Amino acid sequence: MPGRLAGKVAIVTGAGSRGPGLGNGKATAILFAREGARVLCVDQAKERAADTVELIRAESGEAEVFAANVTRAAECQAMVRAAVARWGGLDILHNNVGVESRKDLLETTEEEWDRVMTVDLKSMLLATQAAVPPMVAQGSGSIICVSSVAALRGHGRTAYAAAKAGVIGFVRSVAVQLGPRGIRVNAIAPGRVWTPMVESLGAEARERRRQSSPLGIEGTGWDVAWGAVYLASDEARWVTGQTLVIDAGLTLTTG
Ligand SMILES: NC(=O)c1ccc[n+]([C@@H]2O[C@H](COP(=O)([O-])OP(=O)(O)OC[C@H]3O[C@@H](n4cnc5c(N)ncnc54)[C@H](O)[C@@H]3O)[C@@H](O)[C@H]2O)c1
């Protein structure tokens, strides 16, 4: 397929959505395929990744399902082996997996802290470690890690803020190490996009979220996915170690 990612091989982690509708990972996998990439759709819930693959194939895109829990090193290694075996290399790793915690400092138990750090931060380490060898072998690659504006603003969701700030630190550290090998590493910090992840907040919160940014427009998974397309593409060949904030201007506000 022609497009901005033509000929590239991509892995998207958390490529399914936890509910009906469109999450960030699902939208990104679909846009990557529309732009010509062959996409390994990875999710620990196989049926969710299968749903994304079905949508991609319905548009004549190329994608495969892979079931893996990206908090486990062996499963990350197997995921990368599957992409390389299927398509002969790996150009893009989109580290999308993440879970939210809405607990403040005193509410956060050790279990909650460990759960969020494992899913939101350790997964980035393990998936990136697995993806780097084939990228080093070919002398190029783009790794994208999904952070959040929660890392950049003061608020009460302690473990989530800490984990997502950790993602940005991770990206900056790894970008310096991998730049000389031709591999770019960037973060995306989405704002209050409306996805199945936040569906449980309800209609009133949905409206409040929409109104909270200067643009006053509701964000969707597509808004995040277009940023990922740019960072994954050769258009961003001179961009590494950065955090692309996609938030309708939310981080400009003080409220
Ligand atoms: N929705 C928002 O407002 C918002 C804002 C900022 C950042 N984010 C970030 O966006 C990312 C999630 O986006 P989404 O909309 O795709 O979420 P989602 O919850 O709809 O989908 C994520 C998918 O990841 C899978 N998953 C969870 N843990 C996994 C694991 N350990 N291994 C493999 N798969 C796993 C789930 O099964 C699910 O299908 C997260 O990193 C989140 O923190 C979301």
The ligand as an SDF file (V2000), in Angstrom:
LIG
                    3D

 44 48  0  0  0  0  0  0  0  0999 V2000
   -7.9160    8.1210   27.1270 N   0  0  0  0  0  0  0  0  0  0  0  0
   -7.2300    9.1240   27.5890 C   0  0  0  0  0  0  0  0  0  0  0  0
   -7.7740   10.1700   27.9630 O   0  0  0  0  0  0  0  0  0  0  0  0
   -5.7200    9.0450   27.6700 C   0  0  0  0  0  0  0  0  0  0  0  0
   -5.0140   10.1940   27.9740 C   0  0  0  0  0  0  0  0  0  0  0  0
   -3.6400   10.1460   28.0480 C   0  0  0  0  0  0  0  0  0  0  0  0
   -2.9830    8.9560   27.8120 C   0  0  0  0  0  0  0  0  0  0  0  0
   -3.6730    7.8250   27.5220 N   0  0  0  0  0  0  0  0  0  0  0  0
   -2.8900    6.6090   27.3010 C   0  0  0  0  0  0  0  0  0  0  0  0
   -3.2790    5.9570   26.1030 O   0  0  0  0  0  0  0  0  0  0  0  0
   -2.9660    4.5500   26.2470 C   0  0  0  0  0  0  0  0  0  0  0  0
   -4.1810    3.6430   26.1300 C   0  0  0  0  0  0  0  0  0  0  0  0
   -4.8690    3.9160   25.1060 O   0  0  0  0  0  0  0  0  0  0  0  0
   -6.0880    3.0460   24.5930 P   0  0  0  0  0  0  0  0  0  0  0  0
   -7.1210    4.0710   24.3520 O   0  0  0  0  0  0  0  0  0  0  0  0
   -5.5910    2.2000   23.4980 O   0  0  0  0  0  0  0  0  0  0  0  0
   -6.5480    2.1380   25.8890 O   0  0  0  0  0  0  0  0  0  0  0  0
   -7.4920    0.8660   25.9770 P   0  0  0  0  0  0  0  0  0  0  0  0
   -7.5310    0.5470   27.4330 O   0  0  0  0  0  0  0  0  0  0  0  0
   -8.7770    1.0250   25.2560 O   0  0  0  0  0  0  0  0  0  0  0  0
   -6.6890   -0.2380   25.1720 O   0  0  0  0  0  0  0  0  0  0  0  0
   -5.5050   -0.7070   25.6260 C   0  0  0  0  0  0  0  0  0  0  0  0
   -5.3950   -2.1750   25.3000 C   0  0  0  0  0  0  0  0  0  0  0  0
   -4.2020   -2.6050   25.9700 O   0  0  0  0  0  0  0  0  0  0  0  0
   -4.4140   -3.9200   26.3840 C   0  0  0  0  0  0  0  0  0  0  0  0
   -3.4750   -4.1990   27.4740 N   0  0  0  0  0  0  0  0  0  0  0  0
   -3.5470   -3.7560   28.7550 C   0  0  0  0  0  0  0  0  0  0  0  0
   -2.5100   -4.2410   29.4530 N   0  0  0  0  0  0  0  0  0  0  0  0
   -1.7760   -4.9970   28.6000 C   0  0  0  0  0  0  0  0  0  0  0  0
   -0.5920   -5.7590   28.7240 C   0  0  0  0  0  0  0  0  0  0  0  0
    0.0520   -5.8460   29.8970 N   0  0  0  0  0  0  0  0  0  0  0  0
   -0.1130   -6.4140   27.6350 N   0  0  0  0  0  0  0  0  0  0  0  0
   -0.7600   -6.3440   26.4500 C   0  0  0  0  0  0  0  0  0  0  0  0
   -1.8970   -5.6460   26.2560 N   0  0  0  0  0  0  0  0  0  0  0  0
   -2.3960   -4.9820   27.3350 C   0  0  0  0  0  0  0  0  0  0  0  0
   -5.8530   -4.0120   26.8010 C   0  0  0  0  0  0  0  0  0  0  0  0
   -6.3440   -5.3370   26.6840 O   0  0  0  0  0  0  0  0  0  0  0  0
   -6.5400   -3.0460   25.8220 C   0  0  0  0  0  0  0  0  0  0  0  0
   -7.1710   -3.7250   24.7550 O   0  0  0  0  0  0  0  0  0  0  0  0
   -2.4620    4.3470   27.6420 C   0  0  0  0  0  0  0  0  0  0  0  0
   -1.0670    4.3370   27.6760 O   0  0  0  0  0  0  0  0  0  0  0  0
   -3.0570    5.5450   28.3540 C   0  0  0  0  0  0  0  0  0  0  0  0
   -2.4040    5.8120   29.5590 O   0  0  0  0  0  0  0  0  0  0  0  0
   -5.0360    7.8440   27.4390 C   0  0  0  0  0  0  0  0  0  0  0  0
  1  2  1  0
  2  3  2  0
  2  4  1  0
  4  5  1  0
  4 44  2  0
  5  6  2  0
  6  7  1  0
  7  8  2  0
  8  9  1  0
  8 44  1  0
  9 10  1  0
  9 42  1  0
 10 11  1  0
 11 12  1  0
 11 40  1  0
 12 13  1  0
 13 14  1  0
 14 15  2  0
 14 16  1  0
 14 17  1  0
 17 18  1  0
 18 19  2  0
 18 20  1  0
 18 21  1  0
 21 22  1  0
 22 23  1  0
 23 24  1  0
 23 38  1  0
 24 25  1  0
 25 26  1  0
 25 36  1  0
 26 27  1  0
 26 35  1  0
 27 28  2  0
 28 29  1  0
 29 30  1  0
 29 35  2  0
 30 31  1  0
 30 32  2  0
 32 33  1  0
 33 34  2  0
 34 35  1  0
 36 37  1  0
 36 38  1  0
 38 39  1  0
 40 41  1  0
 40 42  1  0
 42 43  1  0
M  CHG  2   8   1  16  -1
M  END
$$$$
